[in-house]
Amino acid sequence: MAKKNFEEIKKEVKTKVSEITEIPEEKLKEDARFVEDLGVDSMMALEIVASIEKKYQVAIREEDIPKISNLRGIYELLEKAMK
């Protein structure tokens, strides 16, 4: 995979999460909790994880999935996985 600027990746992830959850990007703040604040259900959460793994060719360990409670959690996991 060609090296991308991490800011670009964050933007792509935010767009993908917006598509899956049907929540406008401007309402997706880094610290907004998917379930509690945005009403994301478990199927949407799994779809988010699967789409990230596929697009960025990373494996998110099962024990790391609970860390994906907001965009910041996704960014942190992706950053670690892509090093």
Secondary structure, DSSP 4 states (H G I P E B T S, - for coil): -----HHHHHHHHHHHHHHHHT--GGG--TT--HHHHH---HHHHHHHHHHHHHHHT----GGGGGG-SSHHHHHHHHHHHT-
